Amino acid sequence: MEWIFPVRLWLLADRARVLILVWDASSQSPVRIDPNAQTETGRGLLIVETTSEKWNWYFTQETDGKVVWCLVTDRPGKRDEWNAKIS
């Protein structure tokens, strides 16, 4: 049986934006790839990069692993960029 790592998700919001934080136990840096139609994994950072105003990541000191965070706003034009990349 393959070991499945837990993840934790936090959502913080006001009326104009959402801050999304995702923690996982992996000590590997996140890597964005350019997936093709046959690729089964690796779309996470593509989605984060495309839909968010800004994003970054950091290793945690309290627990092993890392946090990837992104700030999502309803900025005009961002939805069009996303639709162009997924079509």
N, CA, C and O atoms as CSV, one atom per row, in Angstrom:
chain,resi,resn,atom,element,x,y,z
A,1,MET,N,N,0.843,-1.188,0.000
A,1,MET,CA,C,0.000,0.000,0.000
A,1,MET,C,C,0.890,1.253,0.000
A,1,MET,O,O,1.857,1.343,0.756
A,2,GLU,N,N,0.553,2.184,-0.835
A,2,GLU,CA,C,1.316,3.427,-0.948
A,2,GLU,C,C,0.945,4.364,0.200
A,2,GLU,O,O,-0.230,4.526,0.527
A,3,TRP,N,N,1.964,4.981,0.809
A,3,TRP,CA,C,1.744,5.923,1.899
A,3,TRP,C,C,1.170,7.222,1.349
A,3,TRP,O,O,1.675,7.762,0.366
A,4,ILE,N,N,0.129,7.714,1.975
A,4,ILE,CA,C,-0.504,8.967,1.571
A,4,ILE,C,C,-0.190,10.017,2.624
A,4,ILE,O,O,-0.484,9.825,3.804
A,5,PHE,N,N,0.413,11.137,2.196
A,5,PHE,CA,C,0.748,12.204,3.113
A,5,PHE,C,C,-0.469,13.082,3.381
A,5,PHE,O,O,-1.237,13.381,2.466
A,6,PRO,N,N,-0.645,13.494,4.630
A,6,PRO,CA,C,-1.748,14.416,4.921
A,6,PRO,C,C,-1.432,15.811,4.408
A,6,PRO,O,O,-0.269,16.167,4.220
A,7,VAL,N,N,-2.462,16.585,4.187
A,7,VAL,CA,C,-2.328,17.996,3.859
A,7,VAL,C,C,-3.251,18.778,4.775
A,7,VAL,O,O,-4.231,18.247,5.297
A,8,ARG,N,N,-2.927,20.037,4.957
A,8,ARG,CA,C,-3.785,20.943,5.725
A,8,ARG,C,C,-4.070,22.145,4.852
A,8,ARG,O,O,-3.212,22.614,4.105
A,9,LEU,N,N,-5.290,22.633,4.961
A,9,LEU,CA,C,-5.738,23.740,4.127
A,9,LEU,C,C,-6.323,24.825,5.017
A,9,LEU,O,O,-7.148,24.549,5.888
A,10,TRP,N,N,-5.891,26.060,4.792
A,10,TRP,CA,C,-6.454,27.221,5.477
A,10,TRP,C,C,-6.967,28.189,4.427
A,10,TRP,O,O,-6.314,28.413,3.407
A,11,LEU,N,N,-8.126,28.757,4.672
A,11,LEU,CA,C,-8.705,29.795,3.810
A,11,LEU,C,C,-8.995,31.008,4.683
A,11,LEU,O,O,-9.688,30.898,5.694
A,12,LEU,N,N,-8.471,32.154,4.299
A,12,LEU,CA,C,-8.718,33.413,4.989
A,12,LEU,C,C,-9.253,34.383,3.953
A,12,LEU,O,O,-8.682,34.513,2.870
A,13,ALA,N,N,-10.347,35.068,4.275
A,13,ALA,CA,C,-10.969,35.906,3.250
A,13,ALA,C,C,-11.534,37.193,3.830
A,13,ALA,O,O,-11.890,37.266,5.006
A,14,ASP,N,N,-11.604,38.182,2.989
A,14,ASP,CA,C,-12.407,39.370,3.233
A,14,ASP,C,C,-13.276,39.548,1.993
A,14,ASP,O,O,-13.419,38.605,1.215
A,15,ARG,N,N,-13.846,40.698,1.791
A,15,ARG,CA,C,-14.774,40.879,0.667
A,15,ARG,C,C,-14.074,40.960,-0.688
A,15,ARG,O,O,-14.730,40.836,-1.722
A,16,ALA,N,N,-12.772,41.163,-0.704
A,16,ALA,CA,C,-12.079,41.389,-1.973
A,16,ALA,C,C,-11.083,40.302,-2.350
A,16,ALA,O,O,-10.672,40.224,-3.508
A,17,ARG,N,N,-10.686,39.464,-1.400
A,17,ARG,CA,C,-9.637,38.494,-1.711
A,17,ARG,C,C,-9.706,37.280,-0.783
A,17,ARG,O,O,-10.336,37.303,0.274
A,18,VAL,N,N,-9.033,36.227,-1.226
A,18,VAL,CA,C,-8.930,34.993,-0.449
A,18,VAL,C,C,-7.454,34.609,-0.385
A,18,VAL,O,O,-6.768,34.556,-1.406
A,19,LEU,N,N,-6.982,34.345,0.817
A,19,LEU,CA,C,-5.636,33.830,1.011
A,19,LEU,C,C,-5.755,32.335,1.265
A,19,LEU,O,O,-6.431,31.915,2.204
A,20,ILE,N,N,-5.100,31.529,0.432
A,20,ILE,CA,C,-5.146,30.079,0.538
A,20,ILE,C,C,-3.757,29.601,0.947
A,20,ILE,O,O,-2.759,29.957,0.322
A,21,LEU,N,N,-3.704,28.794,2.002
A,21,LEU,CA,C,-2.447,28.201,2.448
A,21,LEU,C,C,-2.627,26.687,2.482
A,21,LEU,O,O,-3.617,26.184,3.014
A,22,VAL,N,N,-1.672,25.971,1.917
A,22,VAL,CA,C,-1.720,24.510,1.913
A,22,VAL,C,C,-0.390,23.997,2.451
A,22,VAL,O,O,0.673,24.305,1.913
A,23,TRP,N,N,-0.467,23.204,3.527
A,23,TRP,CA,C,0.712,22.576,4.104
A,23,TRP,C,C,0.744,21.119,3.713
A,23,TRP,O,O,-0.295,20.460,3.681
A,24,ASP,N,N,1.928,20.603,3.415
A,24,ASP,CA,C,2.107,19.159,3.279
A,24,ASP,C,C,3.418,18.765,3.932
A,24,ASP,O,O,4.267,19.619,4.188
A,25,ALA,N,N,3.589,17.489,4.202
A,25,ALA,CA,C,4.734,16.984,4.955
A,25,ALA,C,C,5.979,16.797,4.098
A,25,ALA,O,O,7.033,16.439,4.624
A,26,SER,N,N,5.886,17.025,2.814
A,26,SER,CA,C,7.031,16.813,1.929
A,26,SER,C,C,8.110,17.861,2.184
A,26,SER,O,O,7.818,19.043,2.363
A,27,SER,N,N,9.352,17.408,2.197
A,27,SER,CA,C,10.468,18.346,2.359
A,27,SER,C,C,11.037,18.786,1.008
A,27,SER,O,O,12.055,19.476,0.951
A,28,GLN,N,N,10.381,18.386,-0.063
A,28,GLN,CA,C,10.824,18.779,-1.403
A,28,GLN,C,C,10.218,20.125,-1.790
A,28,GLN,O,O,9.057,20.406,-1.492
A,29,SER,N,N,11.010,20.939,-2.449
A,29,SER,CA,C,10.515,22.222,-2.954
A,29,SER,C,C,9.457,21.971,-4.024
A,29,SER,O,O,9.575,21.020,-4.797
A,30,PRO,N,N,8.418,22.818,-4.079
A,30,PRO,CA,C,7.436,22.660,-5.154
A,30,PRO,C,C,8.061,23.026,-6.498
A,30,PRO,O,O,8.854,23.964,-6.589
A,31,VAL,N,N,7.705,22.291,-7.521
A,31,VAL,CA,C,8.247,22.515,-8.855
A,31,VAL,C,C,7.087,22.586,-9.836
A,31,VAL,O,O,6.261,21.676,-9.904
A,32,ARG,N,N,7.034,23.673,-10.595
A,32,ARG,CA,C,5.993,23.819,-11.616
A,32,ARG,C,C,6.474,23.157,-12.893
A,32,ARG,O,O,7.597,23.386,-13.342
A,33,ILE,N,N,5.614,22.335,-13.472
A,33,ILE,CA,C,5.937,21.709,-14.753
A,33,ILE,C,C,4.907,22.152,-15.784
A,33,ILE,O,O,3.858,22.693,-15.436
A,34,ASP,N,N,5.209,21.920,-17.029
A,34,ASP,CA,C,4.255,22.180,-18.095
A,34,ASP,C,C,3.641,20.842,-18.506
A,34,ASP,O,O,4.202,20.127,-19.337
A,35,PRO,N,N,2.485,20.504,-17.919
A,35,PRO,CA,C,1.893,19.195,-18.214
A,35,PRO,C,C,1.318,19.136,-19.620
A,35,PRO,O,O,0.912,20.150,-20.187
A,36,ASN,N,N,1.292,17.930,-20.170
A,36,ASN,CA,C,0.627,17.726,-21.456
A,36,ASN,C,C,-0.626,16.884,-21.212
A,36,ASN,O,O,-0.969,16.619,-20.060
A,37,ALA,N,N,-1.294,16.472,-22.245
A,37,ALA,CA,C,-2.561,15.744,-22.108
A,37,ALA,C,C,-2.382,14.408,-21.394
A,37,ALA,O,O,-3.326,13.925,-20.770
A,38,GLN,N,N,-1.196,13.795,-21.467
A,38,GLN,CA,C,-0.966,12.502,-20.835
A,38,GLN,C,C,-0.450,12.616,-19.395
A,38,GLN,O,O,-0.427,11.620,-18.672
A,39,THR,N,N,-0.043,13.798,-18.978
A,39,THR,CA,C,0.497,13.980,-17.640
A,39,THR,C,C,-0.611,13.815,-16.609
A,39,THR,O,O,-1.679,14.413,-16.736
A,40,GLU,N,N,-0.352,12.999,-15.583
A,40,GLU,CA,C,-1.360,12.738,-14.567
A,40,GLU,C,C,-1.183,13.575,-13.315
A,40,GLU,O,O,-2.116,13.690,-12.520
A,41,THR,N,N,-0.012,14.163,-13.118
A,41,THR,CA,C,0.240,14.981,-11.934
A,41,THR,C,C,0.937,16.272,-12.349
A,41,THR,O,O,1.289,16.449,-13.515
A,42,GLY,N,N,1.136,17.177,-11.383
A,42,GLY,CA,C,1.935,18.363,-11.632
A,42,GLY,C,C,1.171,19.599,-12.051
A,42,GLY,O,O,1.771,20.573,-12.506
A,43,ARG,N,N,-0.135,19.577,-11.906
A,43,ARG,CA,C,-0.910,20.749,-12.315
A,43,ARG,C,C,-1.162,21.743,-11.177
A,43,ARG,O,O,-1.672,22.838,-11.414
A,44,GLY,N,N,-0.814,21.375,-9.966
A,44,GLY,CA,C,-1.106,22.215,-8.806
A,44,GLY,C,C,-0.551,23.610,-8.905
A,44,GLY,O,O,-1.295,24.580,-8.759
A,45,LEU,N,N,0.756,23.740,-9.154
A,45,LEU,CA,C,1.345,25.075,-9.230
A,45,LEU,C,C,0.909,25.830,-10.477
A,45,LEU,O,O,0.872,27.060,-10.467
A,46,LEU,N,N,0.580,25.121,-11.544
A,46,LEU,CA,C,0.029,25.781,-12.733
A,46,LEU,C,C,-1.291,26.457,-12.388
A,46,LEU,O,O,-1.538,27.594,-12.790
A,47,ILE,N,N,-2.128,25.761,-11.651
A,47,ILE,CA,C,-3.417,26.331,-11.230
A,47,ILE,C,C,-3.186,27.511,-10.291
A,47,ILE,O,O,-3.815,28.559,-10.440
A,48,VAL,N,N,-2.288,27.342,-9.328
A,48,VAL,CA,C,-1.984,28.423,-8.378
A,48,VAL,C,C,-1.464,29.648,-9.116
A,48,VAL,O,O,-1.943,30.760,-8.895
A,49,GLU,N,N,-0.496,29.448,-9.983
A,49,GLU,CA,C,0.108,30.563,-10.718
A,49,GLU,C,C,-0.896,31.280,-11.610
A,49,GLU,O,O,-0.872,32.505,-11.722
A,50,THR,N,N,-1.762,30.529,-12.231
A,50,THR,CA,C,-2.690,31.098,-13.197
A,50,THR,C,C,-3.855,31.823,-12.540
A,50,THR,O,O,-4.323,32.832,-13.068
A,51,THR,N,N,-4.332,31.336,-11.407
A,51,THR,CA,C,-5.529,31.912,-10.795
A,51,THR,C,C,-5.237,32.949,-9.717
A,51,THR,O,O,-6.147,33.660,-9.289
A,52,SER,N,N,-3.993,33.049,-9.272
A,52,SER,CA,C,-3.718,33.933,-8.143
A,52,SER,C,C,-3.012,35.220,-8.561
A,52,SER,O,O,-2.351,35.294,-9.596
A,53,GLU,N,N,-3.180,36.204,-7.729
A,53,GLU,CA,C,-2.508,37.493,-7.910
A,53,GLU,C,C,-1.015,37.347,-7.611
A,53,GLU,O,O,-0.171,37.874,-8.337
A,54,LYS,N,N,-0.706,36.632,-6.542
A,54,LYS,CA,C,0.667,36.306,-6.194
A,54,LYS,C,C,0.683,35.042,-5.358
A,54,LYS,O,O,-0.316,34.673,-4.741
A,55,TRP,N,N,1.834,34.382,-5.349
A,55,TRP,CA,C,1.977,33.157,-4.567
A,55,TRP,C,C,3.438,32.957,-4.210
A,55,TRP,O,O,4.330,33.569,-4.797
A,56,ASN,N,N,3.664,32.088,-3.235
A,56,ASN,CA,C,5.013,31.751,-2.832
A,56,ASN,C,C,4.939,30.503,-1.956
A,56,ASN,O,O,3.867,29.919,-1.797
A,57,TRP,N,N,6.046,30.102,-1.401
A,57,TRP,CA,C,6.069,28.944,-0.516
A,57,TRP,C,C,7.223,29.101,0.459
A,57,TRP,O,O,8.138,29.893,0.237
A,58,TYR,N,N,7.166,28.330,1.550
A,58,TYR,CA,C,8.243,28.345,2.536
A,58,TYR,C,C,8.248,27.032,3.310
A,58,TYR,O,O,7.218,26.375,3.457
A,59,PHE,N,N,9.442,26.660,3.805
A,59,PHE,CA,C,9.553,25.508,4.696
A,59,PHE,C,C,9.095,25.933,6.076
A,59,PHE,O,O,9.364,27.057,6.502
A,60,THR,N,N,8.407,25.047,6.778
A,60,THR,CA,C,7.946,25.360,8.124
A,60,THR,C,C,8.990,24.933,9.145
A,60,THR,O,O,9.713,23.960,8.930
A,61,GLN,N,N,9.067,25.650,10.243
A,61,GLN,CA,C,10.006,25.301,11.310
A,61,GLN,C,C,9.316,24.507,12.414
A,61,GLN,O,O,9.941,23.661,13.055
A,62,GLU,N,N,8.029,24.776,12.638
A,62,GLU,CA,C,7.300,24.109,13.718
A,62,GLU,C,C,7.060,22.633,13.401
A,62,GLU,O,O,7.136,21.781,14.286
A,63,THR,N,N,6.775,22.343,12.159
A,63,THR,CA,C,6.525,20.979,11.713
A,63,THR,C,C,7.357,20.745,10.459
A,63,THR,O,O,7.744,21.697,9.780
A,64,ASP,N,N,7.624,19.520,10.161
A,64,ASP,CA,C,8.312,19.232,8.907
A,64,ASP,C,C,7.391,19.583,7.756
A,64,ASP,O,O,6.172,19.626,7.923
A,65,GLY,N,N,7.954,19.830,6.609
A,65,GLY,CA,C,7.136,20.096,5.432
A,65,GLY,C,C,7.235,21.528,4.966
A,65,GLY,O,O,8.163,22.262,5.305
A,66,LYS,N,N,6.249,21.899,4.179
A,66,LYS,CA,C,6.247,23.235,3.575
A,66,LYS,C,C,4.818,23.745,3.449
A,66,LYS,O,O,3.855,22.986,3.552
A,67,VAL,N,N,4.709,25.044,3.224
A,67,VAL,CA,C,3.430,25.699,2.967
A,67,VAL,C,C,3.525,26.410,1.628
A,67,VAL,O,O,4.476,27.152,1.384
A,68,VAL,N,N,2.556,26.190,0.768
A,68,VAL,CA,C,2.392,26.966,-0.462
A,68,VAL,C,C,1.194,27.869,-0.224
A,68,VAL,O,O,0.140,27.403,0.209
A,69,TRP,N,N,1.347,29.155,-0.502
A,69,TRP,CA,C,0.237,30.082,-0.301
A,69,TRP,C,C,-0.006,30.872,-1.584
A,69,TRP,O,O,0.892,31.060,-2.405
A,70,CYS,N,N,-1.242,31.325,-1.726
A,70,CYS,CA,C,-1.563,32.201,-2.853
A,70,CYS,C,C,-2.667,33.164,-2.457
A,70,CYS,O,O,-3.499,32.868,-1.600
A,71,LEU,N,N,-2.656,34.303,-3.092
A,71,LEU,CA,C,-3.658,35.337,-2.878
A,71,LEU,C,C,-4.513,35.427,-4.134
A,71,LEU,O,O,-4.013,35.711,-5.222
A,72,VAL,N,N,-5.806,35.183,-3.968
A,72,VAL,CA,C,-6.742,35.205,-5.090
A,72,VAL,C,C,-7.638,36.435,-4.940
A,72,VAL,O,O,-8.247,36.651,-3.892
A,73,THR,N,N,-7.707,37.232,-6.001
A,73,THR,CA,C,-8.579,38.400,-6.024
A,73,THR,C,C,-9.478,38.300,-7.251
A,73,THR,O,O,-9.276,37.454,-8.122
A,74,ASP,N,N,-10.451,39.162,-7.299
A,74,ASP,CA,C,-11.338,39.177,-8.456
A,74,ASP,C,C,-10.888,40.281,-9.420
A,74,ASP,O,O,-11.681,41.112,-9.864
A,75,ARG,N,N,-9.609,40.256,-9.720
A,75,ARG,CA,C,-9.029,41.252,-10.624
A,75,ARG,C,C,-9.544,41.013,-12.041
A,75,ARG,O,O,-9.484,39.884,-12.528
A,76,PRO,N,N,-10.041,42.033,-12.705
A,76,PRO,CA,C,-10.501,41.850,-14.089
A,76,PRO,C,C,-9.378,41.320,-14.980
A,76,PRO,O,O,-8.233,41.759,-14.876
A,77,GLY,N,N,-9.712,40.387,-15.842
A,77,GLY,CA,C,-8.752,39.840,-16.782
A,77,GLY,C,C,-8.100,38.556,-16.318
A,77,GLY,O,O,-7.624,37.786,-17.152
A,78,LYS,N,N,-8.059,38.290,-15.015
A,78,LYS,CA,C,-7.418,37.078,-14.516
A,78,LYS,C,C,-8.172,35.837,-14.989
A,78,LYS,O,O,-7.555,34.826,-15.325
A,79,ARG,N,N,-9.491,35.909,-15.015
A,79,ARG,CA,C,-10.303,34.783,-15.471
A,79,ARG,C,C,-10.041,34.478,-16.944
A,79,ARG,O,O,-10.014,33.313,-17.341
A,80,ASP,N,N,-9.847,35.519,-17.754
A,80,ASP,CA,C,-9.545,35.327,-19.174
A,80,ASP,C,C,-8.191,34.651,-19.370
A,80,ASP,O,O,-8.043,33.800,-20.247
A,81,GLU,N,N,-7.189,35.032,-18.543
A,81,GLU,CA,C,-5.879,34.381,-18.619
A,81,GLU,C,C,-6.010,32.898,-18.299
A,81,GLU,O,O,-5.416,32.058,-18.975
A,82,TRP,N,N,-6.787,32.577,-17.270
A,82,TRP,CA,C,-6.993,31.178,-16.876
A,82,TRP,C,C,-7.663,30.401,-18.002
A,82,TRP,O,O,-7.220,29.306,-18.348
A,83,ASN,N,N,-8.719,30.952,-18.574
A,83,ASN,CA,C,-9.428,30.263,-19.647
A,83,ASN,C,C,-8.534,30.035,-20.860
A,83,ASN,O,O,-8.655,29.007,-21.526
A,84,ALA,N,N,-7.646,30.966,-21.157
A,84,ALA,CA,C,-6.733,30.811,-22.293
A,84,ALA,C,C,-5.721,29.690,-22.034
A,84,ALA,O,O,-5.356,28.972,-22.964
A,85,LYS,N,N,-5.266,29.527,-20.795
A,85,LYS,CA,C,-4.267,28.516,-20.495
A,85,LYS,C,C,-4.846,27.102,-20.450
A,85,LYS,O,O,-4.140,26.140,-20.752
A,86,ILE,N,N,-6.115,26.963,-20.079
A,86,ILE,CA,C,-6.675,25.617,-19.979
A,86,ILE,C,C,-7.368,25.159,-21.256
A,86,ILE,O,O,-7.731,23.988,-21.371
A,87,SER,N,N,-7.555,26.045,-22.199
A,87,SER,CA,C,-8.244,25.627,-23.424
A,87,SER,C,C,-7.283,25.142,-24.490
A,87,SER,O,O,-7.712,24.757,-25.578
